[in-house]
Amino acid sequence: MVAPVNPAAISAYARAASMGGSDGAAAAPGSSFGEILGGVIKDAVQSGKAAEAKASGLMQGKGDLVDVVSAVNSAEMSLETVVAT
């Protein structure tokens, strides 16, 4: 089984890529490390909240275990992205 791609990680990598690439392009005006880090943290918090909502739904009998595991995995990957940044 292939793990789903984490949207928060994709967003974080896209922000980091927009800062400049191997061609020597400068960072976009107004983007700073703090802004990028803030966005990555915001994505991680949103992933965590989504995982909590899925787990809560499962406890109420309204969810699916696979969805909960996927959401928790996504939140974990988001947190690892924050730590790696």
N, C-alpha and C positions, 0 to 999 in steps of 0.2 A: 504494500500500500504506500502510495506517495503522500507525504505530509503536505497539507495545504500551505500555500504561500501566505506569509504574514503581511497583511496590508500595512501595518504600522512600520515594519522593517523596510518595506518597499518605499514608503513615504520618507523615512529617515535617510535611506540611501539616495533617494532622488534629491533631497535637500542638500545632502553633502556633495553630490555630484554637481549641483548647480553652483556651488561655491567656486569651482574652477576645475579644469581637467588637465590632462597631460599636454594640451596645446598651449598652456600658459595663460589661459583666459582668467581675468580677474573675477573676484567674487561680485555678485550682483550688488548694486548699491543698496545700502541699508541692511544687508545680511551680515550678521556677526555670529560668532560661535555661540554666544548666549541665546540669540534668537533661535538658532538651529537646535540647540540643546533644549530650549523651552518647548519647541515643537515636538521633539522626540519624547520628552517627558509627558506632554499632553496626550500624545498618541498612546503611550504606555498606560496612562491613567484610564483612558477610554477603553482600552483592551481589557484592563482589570475590571472595570465596571460591567462590561459586556459578559465577562466570564462569571461574575457574581450573579448577574441577572439570569444567565443560563442555569447556574447551579441552583438558584432559588426556584426557578421553574421546575427543575427536576424534582426538588424536594416536595413540591406541590403536586407532583404527578402530571405536570404539563410539558415536560421536556424529554429529551432523548439523551441517553448517556454519551453517545458518540458526539453530539453537538457540544455537550459540556466539556468533554475531554479536548475537543478541538479548540474551544474558546479558552480554556485554561492554558493549553499549549501556546496559543497565540499571545496570551498575556505574558507568559514566561519568556517567549522570544522577544517581546517588546521590552521587557525589563532587562534582558541580556543586551539588547541594543543600546539602552540607556547606559548601562554599566560600561559597555565597550566604547561609547562616545566619550 
